[in-house]
Amino acid sequence: MLVANAGDCRAGSEVVRLSISDALHWLPGAGISFARGVNDTPKIAGVLLVAWSAQVEIDYALVAIAMVLGGV
């Protein structure tokens, strides 16, 4: 845990320090998030294609839009 000294806290200046272990923690997390997002793209496209080709109710389109917004 990073703690600033008392002088920095009173002055209102904030310092961000990242270590190698922080980077090694964040990189795999970013990679996993990217892979999960890429994996969901064909599912969204499939739902939109079914809704468009079958001219089904707007429910399918709303679900696909919700999936897109959730992914973003």
Protein Blocks (a to p, Z undefined) as FASTA:
>chain_A
ZZddfklmmnopacddddfklmmmmmmmmmmmmmmmmmmmmmmmmmmmmmmmnopafklm
mmmmmmmmmmZZ
